[in-house]
Amino acid sequence: MIYPVMTLEDDTVITHTEMRDDGTVKVYIETPDEQDCFHSMECVLPEYRIENVKGYSKDEVEHYLSVVKSNVSQIKVL
């Protein structure tokens, strides 16, 4: 199951999975884009490991990673 965390002012949506058997939670970040349809990335907690980046610049990845880190308390399974 996927749970909503927040929608940012730029229409970026952040969601997360339930805790998996290995103790990790996958956080999904998606931003609508007129040209590419969506930019997306995944962040695996608790390591904050970034995976499957599509369309985001390095600076954008760092920005969204900091958003996840500062709002991790909203992810109820941790």
LOGUGU-463348 format. One line per field, with one value per residue: residue number from 1; x, y, z negated of N, C-alpha, C, CB in turn. Coordinates in pm, whole numbers, m for minus. Glycine has a CB too. Example, Ala and Ser with C-alpha at 12.3 -4.5 7.8 and 13.67 -1.06 7.14 Angstrom:
BEGIN
seq = c(1_2)
n_xx = c(1319_1285)
n_yy = c(m569_m225)
n_zz = c(m780_m708)
ca_xx = c(1230_1367)
ca_yy = c(m450_m106)
ca_zz = c(m780_m714)
c_xx = c(1320_1290)
c_yy = c(m330_3)
c_zz = c(m780_m787)
cb_xx = c(1131_1408)
cb_yy = c(m447_m60)
cb_zz = c(m905_m572)
//
This chain:
BEGIN
seq = c(1_2_3_4_5_6_7_8_9_10_11_12_13_14_15_16_17_18_19_20_21_22_23_24_25_26_27_28_29_30_31_32_33_34_35_36_37_38_39_40_41_42_43_44_45_46_47_48_49_50_51_52_53_54_55_56_57_58_59_60_61_62_63_64_65_66_67_68_69_70_71_72_73_74_75_76_77_78)
n_xx = c(85_44_114_13_230_292_208_390_448_523_380_492_468_487_511_483_578_451_631_876_962_1237_1280_1291_1165_1015_1030_857_905_755_725_517_575_576_711_834_639_649_887_1086_1188_1327_1358_1518_1449_1579_1823_1837_1890_1923_1746_1669_1646_1486_1487_1538_1771_2102_2104_1829_1771_1914_1772_1509_1574_1652_1404_1262_1416_1371_1105_1060_931_664_626_477_549_806)
n_yy = c(m117_228_535_874_1153_1430_1718_1940_2295_2315_2119_1872_1544_1347_1024_713_368_86_m44_m267_m620_m627_m415_m166_138_266_573_772_1023_1250_1473_1662_1720_1911_1843_1587_1437_1312_1374_1173_998_771_712_527_439_335_439_656_621_696_615_519_770_997_1248_1458_1711_1709_1898_1923_1665_1666_1870_1759_1536_1661_1764_1528_1430_1631_1594_1341_1250_1244_1010_743_479_458)
n_zz = c(0_66_m89_m130_m184_m148_58_245_309_576_698_657_547_259_145_m41_m106_m296_m582_m479_m473_m519_m683_m566_m416_m130_24_247_489_699_969_1173_1522_1812_2048_2007_1887_1611_1354_1147_847_606_257_20_m301_m620_m532_m359_m89_246_539_880_1029_1235_1458_1276_1174_1024_816_769_679_437_307_280_129_m109_m183_m234_m449_m642_m694_m782_m1008_m946_m821_m911_m971_m1062)
ca_xx = c(0_117_54_56_302_264_219_463_395_551_299_564_395_572_435_572_525_455_761_895_1018_1376_1284_1303_1046_1047_963_848_893_716_690_467_658_508_789_863_525_683_1020_1064_1300_1290_1450_1498_1478_1635_1955_1824_1955_1850_1739_1578_1625_1447_1450_1584_1912_2167_2056_1691_1777_1956_1661_1401_1627_1643_1262_1229_1482_1309_966_1054_838_531_621_429_599_944)
ca_yy = c(0_355_637_1011_1230_1572_1777_2065_2406_2292_2001_1749_1458_1254_914_607_233_28_m101_m396_m725_m599_m297_m42_205_334_701_809_1165_1271_1610_1668_1797_1920_1777_1446_1382_1317_1347_1089_935_694_724_411_469_449_480_771_582_745_518_540_913_1025_1386_1558_1747_1675_1994_1888_1545_1710_1947_1669_1455_1741_1770_1399_1424_1722_1555_1197_1220_1224_874_682_345_461)
ca_zz = c(0_74_m174_m98_m286_m124_190_233_389_718_732_628_454_186_87_m92_m122_m430_m611_m413_m559_m553_m771_m491_m363_m7_41_388_516_839_1006_1310_1614_1941_2152_1978_1814_1469_1302_1031_778_487_144_m67_m441_m693_m482_m269_35_363_650_994_1056_1374_1491_1178_1170_898_717_735_596_303_249_238_21_m232_m218_m296_m580_m738_m718_m804_m1117_m889_m771_m1035_m996_m1116)
c_xx = c(89_40_103_131_269_267_283_404_418_479_375_486_495_482_535_499_512_598_768_959_1161_1392_1298_1167_1091_962_970_828_863_673_637_558_593_580_802_749_551_833_997_1195_1245_1398_1418_1543_1503_1769_1953_1899_1866_1860_1649_1544_1597_1405_1498_1733_1971_2119_1912_1686_1814_1844_1553_1447_1620_1498_1221_1289_1412_1164_950_957_695_515_599_492_740_945)
c_yy = c(124_460_776_1074_1377_1603_1914_2171_2388_2168_1869_1672_1360_1152_811_474_200_m19_m241_m495_m698_m473_m165_10_278_460_736_960_1180_1415_1607_1758_1794_1841_1627_1372_1388_1304_1267_1041_860_714_610_448_339_498_610_745_623_642_572_687_930_1170_1493_1585_1705_1768_1963_1763_1582_1786_1853_1574_1532_1757_1641_1393_1512_1687_1407_1160_1198_1084_785_547_343_488)
c_zz = c(0_m6_m135_m216_m269_25_172_326_539_772_720_522_391_118_33_m103_m270_m456_m550_m511_m603_m640_m699_m448_m238_3_189_400_665_860_1149_1395_1752_2049_2130_1909_1663_1452_1175_972_659_382_49_m208_m515_m641_m403_m139_153_476_760_1020_1205_1387_1395_1195_1035_786_674_648_454_233_197_129_m111_m277_m288_m436_m683_m770_m746_m916_m1066_m829_m893_m1068_m1055_m1263)
cb_xx = c(m96_135_86_m66_456_364_78_611_458_702_246_710_279_662_338_629_614_352_789_981_1011_1457_1395_1392_982_1025_1028_733_1023_603_812_321_805_496_925_986_496_609_1104_977_1407_1272_1438_1576_1361_1648_2011_1877_1982_1906_1688_1450_1749_1332_1306_1554_1932_2321_2064_1607_1878_2081_1602_1349_1772_1706_1174_1282_1628_1316_882_1192_839_503_752_282_598_1026)
cb_yy = c(0_401_609_1097_1206_1660_1786_2045_2536_2278_2015_1777_1381_1329_849_646_129_m90_m105_m381_m857_m583_m311_m63_304_242_814_733_1245_1174_1706_1720_1742_2064_1839_1437_1235_1206_1481_970_1041_543_864_287_548_412_372_899_429_884_381_465_998_931_1394_1511_1900_1684_2137_1867_1443_1798_2044_1590_1414_1880_1794_1281_1465_1863_1592_1144_1333_1329_835_667_267_567)
cb_zz = c(m122_224_m322_m61_m277_m199_263_263_344_740_872_582_526_82_193_m227_m51_m445_m763_m286_m489_m426_m866_m369_m469_116_m48_460_474_879_992_1313_1620_1983_2160_1892_1858_1391_1275_1067_734_521_73_m14_m507_m835_m397_m337_37_409_600_970_1012_1420_1499_1035_1193_912_772_863_654_312_353_357_50_m210_m92_m209_m567_m685_m599_m835_m1220_m783_m691_m1027_m868_m1045)
//
